[in-house]
């Protein structure tokens, strides 16, 4: 009688390879963080606040654009277009 596949021994997991890959990944992440930090100019507190606000406004635009592309209701479309125009105005004031 042949043993079933479930009864067959499984190969051991190679933890050394896993650790090696993990340390390589961490090393790459650290290198990326260092290089991106070197590329960013040093900003004042006011500039950081402005950039943060702009990033938040751009994030707010994304769901509005998605809803705008998927709606057929003209009244809802008008509301979304007004919201989008307001966000665009706020972004342009920050530039």
N, CA, C and O atoms as CSV, one atom per row, in Angstrom:
chain,resi,resn,atom,element,x,y,z
A,1,UNK,N,N,0.848,-1.186,0.000
A,1,UNK,CA,C,0.000,0.000,0.000
A,1,UNK,C,C,0.888,1.243,0.000
A,1,UNK,O,O,1.828,1.334,0.789
A,2,UNK,N,N,0.590,2.210,-0.892
A,2,UNK,CA,C,1.378,3.435,-1.022
A,2,UNK,C,C,0.982,4.418,0.073
A,2,UNK,O,O,-0.196,4.503,0.420
A,3,UNK,N,N,1.946,5.166,0.631
A,3,UNK,CA,C,1.577,6.196,1.619
A,3,UNK,C,C,0.892,7.365,0.914
A,3,UNK,O,O,1.216,7.700,-0.225
A,4,UNK,N,N,-0.033,7.957,1.595
A,4,UNK,CA,C,-0.724,9.130,1.051
A,4,UNK,C,C,0.209,10.332,1.076
A,4,UNK,O,O,1.202,10.351,1.803
A,5,UNK,N,N,-0.127,11.332,0.269
A,5,UNK,CA,C,0.712,12.535,0.202
A,5,UNK,C,C,0.760,13.247,1.548
A,5,UNK,O,O,1.778,13.845,1.895
A,6,UNK,N,N,-0.327,13.188,2.305
A,6,UNK,CA,C,-0.364,13.848,3.609
A,6,UNK,C,C,0.577,13.177,4.595
A,6,UNK,O,O,1.057,13.818,5.529
A,7,UNK,N,N,0.853,11.846,4.390
A,7,UNK,CA,C,1.725,11.108,5.302
A,7,UNK,C,C,3.199,11.263,4.947
A,7,UNK,O,O,4.065,10.915,5.749
A,8,UNK,N,N,3.495,11.783,3.754
A,8,UNK,CA,C,4.874,11.935,3.316
A,8,UNK,C,C,5.548,13.040,4.122
A,8,UNK,O,O,4.925,14.056,4.429
A,9,UNK,N,N,6.819,12.844,4.465
A,9,UNK,CA,C,7.517,13.891,5.233
A,9,UNK,C,C,7.706,15.139,4.382
A,9,UNK,O,O,7.941,15.056,3.177
A,10,UNK,N,N,7.602,16.268,5.014
A,10,UNK,CA,C,7.783,17.553,4.330
A,10,UNK,C,C,9.220,18.021,4.510
A,10,UNK,O,O,9.821,17.789,5.559
A,11,UNK,N,N,9.768,18.672,3.504
A,11,UNK,CA,C,11.131,19.188,3.667
A,11,UNK,C,C,11.149,20.308,4.717
A,11,UNK,O,O,10.195,21.074,4.848
A,12,UNK,N,N,12.237,20.379,5.444
A,12,UNK,CA,C,12.370,21.407,6.480
A,12,UNK,C,C,12.490,22.788,5.840
A,12,UNK,O,O,13.073,22.931,4.765
A,13,UNK,N,N,11.948,23.783,6.490
A,13,UNK,CA,C,12.028,25.157,6.003
A,13,UNK,C,C,13.437,25.657,6.217
A,13,UNK,O,O,14.002,25.472,7.295
A,14,UNK,N,N,14.001,26.270,5.238
A,14,UNK,CA,C,15.369,26.752,5.316
A,14,UNK,C,C,15.377,28.148,5.933
A,14,UNK,O,O,15.213,29.142,5.227
A,15,UNK,N,N,15.565,28.222,7.229
A,15,UNK,CA,C,15.527,29.491,7.938
A,15,UNK,C,C,16.724,30.376,7.597
A,15,UNK,O,O,16.609,31.601,7.657
A,16,UNK,N,N,17.859,29.797,7.243
A,16,UNK,CA,C,19.032,30.601,6.921
A,16,UNK,C,C,18.799,31.434,5.666
A,16,UNK,O,O,19.194,32.598,5.612
A,17,UNK,N,N,18.170,30.855,4.673
A,17,UNK,CA,C,17.884,31.616,3.462
A,17,UNK,C,C,16.879,32.712,3.773
A,17,UNK,O,O,17.019,33.843,3.307
A,18,UNK,N,N,15.870,32.376,4.559
A,18,UNK,CA,C,14.849,33.363,4.895
A,18,UNK,C,C,15.476,34.548,5.628
A,18,UNK,O,O,15.153,35.701,5.342
A,19,UNK,N,N,16.362,34.263,6.564
A,19,UNK,CA,C,17.010,35.342,7.292
A,19,UNK,C,C,17.888,36.175,6.381
A,19,UNK,O,O,17.957,37.396,6.523
A,20,UNK,N,N,18.551,35.528,5.458
A,20,UNK,CA,C,19.403,36.254,4.530
A,20,UNK,C,C,18.602,37.212,3.668
A,20,UNK,O,O,19.005,38.356,3.458
A,21,UNK,N,N,17.468,36.741,3.172
A,21,UNK,CA,C,16.609,37.594,2.361
A,21,UNK,C,C,16.056,38.724,3.195
A,21,UNK,O,O,15.963,39.861,2.733
A,22,UNK,N,N,15.689,38.414,4.418
A,22,UNK,CA,C,15.117,39.443,5.290
A,22,UNK,C,C,16.141,40.536,5.558
A,22,UNK,O,O,15.808,41.718,5.483
A,23,UNK,N,N,17.362,40.173,5.866
A,23,UNK,CA,C,18.383,41.190,6.152
A,23,UNK,C,C,18.698,42.001,4.897
A,23,UNK,O,O,18.971,43.198,4.986
A,24,UNK,N,N,18.662,41.359,3.735
A,24,UNK,CA,C,18.904,42.085,2.495
A,24,UNK,C,C,17.793,43.103,2.255
A,24,UNK,O,O,18.049,44.229,1.829
A,25,UNK,N,N,16.561,42.693,2.533
A,25,UNK,CA,C,15.427,43.593,2.360
A,25,UNK,C,C,15.553,44.790,3.291
A,25,UNK,O,O,15.311,45.925,2.880
A,26,UNK,N,N,15.921,44.551,4.517
A,26,UNK,CA,C,16.082,45.645,5.484
A,26,UNK,C,C,17.205,46.571,5.037
A,26,UNK,O,O,17.092,47.793,5.136
A,27,UNK,N,N,18.287,45.980,4.546
A,27,UNK,CA,C,19.414,46.785,4.070
A,27,UNK,C,C,18.984,47.684,2.903
A,27,UNK,O,O,19.364,48.853,2.850
A,28,UNK,N,N,18.200,47.145,1.977
A,28,UNK,CA,C,17.715,47.935,0.843
A,28,UNK,C,C,16.771,49.048,1.305
A,28,UNK,O,O,16.819,50.163,0.787
A,29,UNK,N,N,15.917,48.739,2.279
A,29,UNK,CA,C,15.012,49.755,2.803
A,29,UNK,C,C,15.787,50.890,3.453
A,29,UNK,O,O,15.442,52.060,3.288
A,30,UNK,N,N,16.833,50.543,4.192
A,30,UNK,CA,C,17.644,51.577,4.838
A,30,UNK,C,C,18.371,52.429,3.802
A,30,UNK,O,O,18.464,53.648,3.951
A,31,UNK,N,N,18.884,51.791,2.755
A,31,UNK,CA,C,19.546,52.548,1.688
A,31,UNK,C,C,18.570,53.495,0.998
A,31,UNK,O,O,18.905,54.645,0.714
A,32,UNK,N,N,17.352,53.000,0.729
A,32,UNK,CA,C,16.332,53.849,0.113
A,32,UNK,C,C,15.995,55.038,0.997
A,32,UNK,O,O,15.840,56.156,0.507
A,33,UNK,N,N,15.882,54.801,2.292
A,33,UNK,CA,C,15.552,55.880,3.220
A,33,UNK,C,C,16.668,56.924,3.243
A,33,UNK,O,O,16.403,58.126,3.260
A,34,UNK,N,N,17.917,56.455,3.243
A,34,UNK,CA,C,19.042,57.386,3.244
A,34,UNK,C,C,19.079,58.217,1.964
A,34,UNK,O,O,19.280,59.431,2.010
A,35,UNK,N,N,18.884,57.560,0.824
A,35,UNK,CA,C,18.978,58.290,-0.439
A,35,UNK,C,C,17.815,59.264,-0.603
A,35,UNK,O,O,18.003,60.352,-1.147
A,36,UNK,N,N,16.617,58.898,-0.144
A,36,UNK,CA,C,15.494,59.832,-0.259
A,36,UNK,C,C,15.663,60.998,0.714
A,36,UNK,O,O,15.218,62.110,0.426
A,37,UNK,N,N,16.292,60.761,1.847
A,37,UNK,CA,C,16.533,61.847,2.790
A,37,UNK,C,C,17.554,62.832,2.223
A,37,UNK,O,O,17.472,64.034,2.476
A,38,UNK,N,N,18.506,62.320,1.462
A,38,UNK,CA,C,19.514,63.199,0.860
A,38,UNK,C,C,18.905,64.063,-0.238
A,38,UNK,O,O,19.351,65.189,-0.454
A,39,UNK,N,N,17.897,63.554,-0.931
A,39,UNK,CA,C,17.291,64.286,-2.033
A,39,UNK,C,C,16.323,65.366,-1.567
A,39,UNK,O,O,16.112,66.353,-2.273
A,40,UNK,N,N,15.732,65.191,-0.388
A,40,UNK,CA,C,14.751,66.155,0.106
A,40,UNK,C,C,15.451,67.394,0.660
A,40,UNK,O,O,16.392,67.281,1.446
A,41,UNK,N,N,14.999,68.550,0.259
A,41,UNK,CA,C,15.580,69.764,0.849
A,41,UNK,C,C,15.055,69.933,2.275
A,41,UNK,O,O,13.966,69.467,2.611
A,42,UNK,N,N,15.831,70.592,3.083
A,42,UNK,CA,C,15.403,70.853,4.450
A,42,UNK,C,C,14.349,71.956,4.422
A,42,UNK,O,O,14.588,73.050,3.911
A,43,UNK,N,N,13.189,71.653,4.975
A,43,UNK,CA,C,12.074,72.599,4.952
A,43,UNK,C,C,11.871,73.228,6.325
A,43,UNK,O,O,12.163,72.623,7.357
A,44,UNK,N,N,11.373,74.434,6.307
A,44,UNK,CA,C,11.009,75.077,7.566
A,44,UNK,C,C,9.694,74.471,8.052
A,44,UNK,O,O,9.042,73.724,7.322
A,45,UNK,N,N,9.314,74.788,9.264
A,45,UNK,CA,C,8.068,74.267,9.826
A,45,UNK,C,C,6.868,74.724,8.993
A,45,UNK,O,O,5.933,73.956,8.769
A,46,UNK,N,N,6.900,75.958,8.546
A,46,UNK,CA,C,5.812,76.493,7.716
A,46,UNK,C,C,5.727,75.761,6.382
A,46,UNK,O,O,4.635,75.430,5.921
A,47,UNK,N,N,6.886,75.507,5.760
A,47,UNK,CA,C,6.915,74.792,4.486
A,47,UNK,C,C,6.419,73.351,4.644
A,47,UNK,O,O,5.680,72.845,3.799
A,48,UNK,N,N,6.836,72.692,5.740
A,48,UNK,CA,C,6.365,71.327,6.004
A,48,UNK,C,C,4.858,71.295,6.176
A,48,UNK,O,O,4.188,70.392,5.676
A,49,UNK,N,N,4.321,72.291,6.891
A,49,UNK,CA,C,2.883,72.385,7.107
A,49,UNK,C,C,2.154,72.575,5.776
A,49,UNK,O,O,1.123,71.948,5.532
A,50,UNK,N,N,2.690,73.437,4.922
A,50,UNK,CA,C,2.090,73.688,3.609
A,50,UNK,C,C,2.123,72.429,2.751
A,50,UNK,O,O,1.125,72.084,2.118
A,51,UNK,N,N,3.265,71.740,2.723
A,51,UNK,CA,C,3.386,70.509,1.938
A,51,UNK,C,C,2.441,69.433,2.454
A,51,UNK,O,O,1.837,68.697,1.674
A,52,UNK,N,N,2.319,69.349,3.759
A,52,UNK,CA,C,1.403,68.375,4.355
A,52,UNK,C,C,-0.043,68.677,3.982
A,52,UNK,O,O,-0.817,67.771,3.673
A,53,UNK,N,N,-0.394,69.944,4.013
A,53,UNK,CA,C,-1.760,70.367,3.655
A,53,UNK,C,C,-2.042,70.062,2.181
A,53,UNK,O,O,-3.119,69.577,1.837
A,54,UNK,N,N,-1.060,70.351,1.311
A,54,UNK,CA,C,-1.232,70.069,-0.119
A,54,UNK,C,C,-1.397,68.566,-0.368
A,54,UNK,O,O,-2.234,68.145,-1.167
A,55,UNK,N,N,-0.592,67.773,0.323
A,55,UNK,CA,C,-0.695,66.320,0.167
A,55,UNK,C,C,-2.075,65.828,0.606
A,55,UNK,O,O,-2.658,64.956,-0.037
A,56,UNK,N,N,-2.592,66.385,1.694
A,56,UNK,CA,C,-3.928,66.012,2.161
A,56,UNK,C,C,-5.010,66.397,1.163
A,56,UNK,O,O,-5.960,65.644,0.944
A,57,UNK,N,N,-4.863,67.567,0.561
A,57,UNK,CA,C,-5.842,68.002,-0.444
A,57,UNK,C,C,-5.796,67.115,-1.689
A,57,UNK,O,O,-6.832,66.788,-2.268
A,58,UNK,N,N,-4.589,66.733,-2.091
A,58,UNK,CA,C,-4.467,65.841,-3.245
A,58,UNK,C,C,-5.086,64.473,-2.928
A,58,UNK,O,O,-5.717,63.859,-3.788
A,59,UNK,N,N,-4.902,64.008,-1.707
A,59,UNK,CA,C,-5.530,62.745,-1.308
A,59,UNK,C,C,-7.049,62.864,-1.304
A,59,UNK,O,O,-7.746,61.909,-1.646
A,60,UNK,N,N,-7.560,64.012,-0.927
A,60,UNK,CA,C,-9.008,64.231,-0.911
A,60,UNK,C,C,-9.593,64.247,-2.325
A,60,UNK,O,O,-10.760,63.908,-2.522
A,61,UNK,N,N,-8.787,64.639,-3.296
A,61,UNK,CA,C,-9.258,64.688,-4.685
A,61,UNK,C,C,-9.513,63.295,-5.254
A,61,UNK,O,O,-10.432,63.113,-6.052
A,62,UNK,N,N,-8.715,62.319,-4.854
A,62,UNK,CA,C,-8.786,60.980,-5.448
A,62,UNK,C,C,-10.171,60.345,-5.375
A,62,UNK,O,O,-10.698,59.940,-6.411
A,63,UNK,N,N,-10.787,60.242,-4.183
A,63,UNK,CA,C,-12.113,59.616,-4.151
A,63,UNK,C,C,-13.172,60.433,-4.889
A,63,UNK,O,O,-14.114,59.867,-5.443
A,64,UNK,N,N,-13.026,61.753,-4.901
A,64,UNK,CA,C,-13.990,62.596,-5.619
A,64,UNK,C,C,-13.893,62.320,-7.115
A,64,UNK,O,O,-14.914,62.212,-7.795
A,65,UNK,N,N,-12.675,62.207,-7.628
A,65,UNK,CA,C,-12.498,61.904,-9.049
A,65,UNK,C,C,-13.080,60.533,-9.395
A,65,UNK,O,O,-13.735,60.375,-10.425
A,66,UNK,N,N,-12.841,59.547,-8.534
A,66,UNK,CA,C,-13.386,58.214,-8.773
A,66,UNK,C,C,-14.908,58.252,-8.807
A,66,UNK,O,O,-15.529,57.651,-9.684
A,67,UNK,N,N,-15.506,58.957,-7.855
A,67,UNK,CA,C,-16.966,59.056,-7.810
A,67,UNK,C,C,-17.490,59.812,-9.019
A,67,UNK,O,O,-18.542,59.474,-9.563
A,68,UNK,N,N,-16.766,60.823,-9.435
A,68,UNK,CA,C,-17.178,61.623,-10.589
A,68,UNK,C,C,-17.199,60.783,-11.873
A,68,UNK,O,O,-18.091,60.922,-12.709
A,69,UNK,N,N,-16.201,59.915,-12.007
A,69,UNK,CA,C,-16.132,59.063,-13.199
A,69,UNK,C,C,-17.186,57.960,-13.188
A,69,UNK,O,O,-17.554,57.445,-14.244
A,70,UNK,N,N,-17.672,57.597,-12.010
A,70,UNK,CA,C,-18.593,56.466,-11.937
A,70,UNK,C,C,-20.067,56.865,-11.790
A,70,UNK,O,O,-20.940,55.998,-11.825
A,71,UNK,N,N,-20.356,58.147,-11.627
A,71,UNK,CA,C,-21.747,58.538,-11.411
A,71,UNK,C,C,-22.432,58.933,-12.716
A,71,UNK,O,O,-21.810,59.467,-13.635
A,72,UNK,N,N,-23.735,58.653,-12.765
A,72,UNK,CA,C,-24.564,59.068,-13.898
A,72,UNK,C,C,-25.564,60.139,-13.487
A,72,UNK,O,O,-26.224,60.744,-14.332
A,73,UNK,N,N,-25.670,60.367,-12.190
A,73,UNK,CA,C,-26.632,61.328,-11.659
A,73,UNK,C,C,-26.102,62.748,-11.889
A,73,UNK,O,O,-25.046,63.094,-11.358
A,74,UNK,N,N,-26.808,63.577,-12.666
A,74,UNK,CA,C,-26.304,64.928,-12.977
A,74,UNK,C,C,-26.212,65.836,-11.752
A,74,UNK,O,O,-25.313,66.673,-11.676
A,75,UNK,N,N,-27.120,65.684,-10.800
A,75,UNK,CA,C,-27.064,66.546,-9.607
A,75,UNK,C,C,-25.859,66.175,-8.736
A,75,UNK,O,O,-25.161,67.044,-8.213
A,76,UNK,N,N,-25.635,64.876,-8.594
A,76,UNK,CA,C,-24.491,64.424,-7.811
A,76,UNK,C,C,-23.186,64.813,-8.514
A,76,UNK,O,O,-22.218,65.202,-7.859
A,77,UNK,N,N,-23.161,64.709,-9.835
A,77,UNK,CA,C,-21.994,65.112,-10.622
A,77,UNK,C,C,-21.673,66.589,-10.398
A,77,UNK,O,O,-20.505,66.959,-10.276
A,78,UNK,N,N,-22.703,67.434,-10.344
A,78,UNK,CA,C,-22.516,68.863,-10.125
A,78,UNK,C,C,-21.901,69.112,-8.745
A,78,UNK,O,O,-20.992,69.929,-8.603
A,79,UNK,N,N,-22.398,68.410,-7.746
A,79,UNK,CA,C,-21.855,68.557,-6.385
A,79,UNK,C,C,-20.385,68.141,-6.360
A,79,UNK,O,O,-19.551,68.824,-5.764
A,80,UNK,N,N,-20.069,67.014,-7.013
A,80,UNK,CA,C,-18.682,66.538,-7.038
A,80,UNK,C,C,-17.776,67.512,-7.796
A,80,UNK,O,O,-16.637,67.739,-7.388
A,81,UNK,N,N,-18.264,68.077,-8.873
A,81,UNK,CA,C,-17.473,69.048,-9.631
A,81,UNK,C,C,-17.200,70.302,-8.810
A,81,UNK,O,O,-16.113,70.874,-8.880
A,82,UNK,N,N,-18.193,70.726,-8.033
A,82,UNK,CA,C,-17.987,71.893,-7.162
A,82,UNK,C,C,-16.954,71.586,-6.082
A,82,UNK,O,O,-16.097,72.416,-5.778
A,83,UNK,N,N,-17.044,70.388,-5.506
A,83,UNK,CA,C,-16.071,69.986,-4.479
A,83,UNK,C,C,-14.666,69.915,-5.075
A,83,UNK,O,O,-13.695,70.342,-4.450
A,84,UNK,N,N,-14.571,69.382,-6.268
A,84,UNK,CA,C,-13.280,69.288,-6.944
A,84,UNK,C,C,-12.712,70.675,-7.249
A,84,UNK,O,O,-11.516,70.913,-7.081
A,85,UNK,N,N,-13.565,71.576,-7.693
A,85,UNK,CA,C,-13.119,72.946,-7.982
A,85,UNK,C,C,-12.630,73.629,-6.708
A,85,UNK,O,O,-11.636,74.356,-6.730
A,86,UNK,N,N,-13.322,73.396,-5.611
A,86,UNK,CA,C,-12.910,73.991,-4.335
A,86,UNK,C,C,-11.549,73.451,-3.898
A,86,UNK,O,O,-10.692,74.212,-3.450
A,87,UNK,N,N,-11.353,72.143,-4.027
A,87,UNK,CA,C,-10.055,71.560,-3.668
A,87,UNK,C,C,-8.947,72.108,-4.571
A,87,UNK,O,O,-7.858,72.430,-4.095
A,88,UNK,N,N,-9.224,72.213,-5.867
A,88,UNK,CA,C,-8.226,72.754,-6.790
A,88,UNK,C,C,-7.866,74.201,-6.444
A,88,UNK,O,O,-6.704,74.596,-6.537
A,89,UNK,N,N,-8.862,74.979,-6.046
A,89,UNK,CA,C,-8.621,76.366,-5.652
A,89,UNK,C,C,-7.729,76.416,-4.409
A,89,UNK,O,O,-6.795,77.215,-4.341
A,90,UNK,N,N,-8.024,75.558,-3.429
A,90,UNK,CA,C,-7.219,75.541,-2.204
A,90,UNK,C,C,-5.787,75.133,-2.513
A,90,UNK,O,O,-4.846,75.686,-1.944
A,91,UNK,N,N,-5.617,74.167,-3.411
A,91,UNK,CA,C,-4.265,73.734,-3.787
A,91,UNK,C,C,-3.527,74.873,-4.489
A,91,UNK,O,O,-2.353,75.115,-4.209
A,92,UNK,N,N,-4.196,75.561,-5.382
A,92,UNK,CA,C,-3.534,76.650,-6.108
A,92,UNK,C,C,-3.158,77.801,-5.165
A,92,UNK,O,O,-2.159,78.482,-5.395
A,93,UNK,N,N,-3.948,78.025,-4.109
A,93,UNK,CA,C,-3.583,79.060,-3.139
A,93,UNK,C,C,-2.351,78.688,-2.341
A,93,UNK,O,O,-1.620,79.564,-1.878
A,94,UNK,N,N,-2.116,77.400,-2.176
A,94,UNK,CA,C,-0.937,76.947,-1.424
A,94,UNK,C,C,0.328,76.961,-2.269
A,94,UNK,O,O,1.432,76.979,-1.724
A,95,UNK,N,N,0.186,76.955,-3.582
A,95,UNK,CA,C,1.369,76.933,-4.475
A,95,UNK,C,C,2.074,78.246,-4.519
A,95,UNK,O,O,3.078,78.384,-5.219
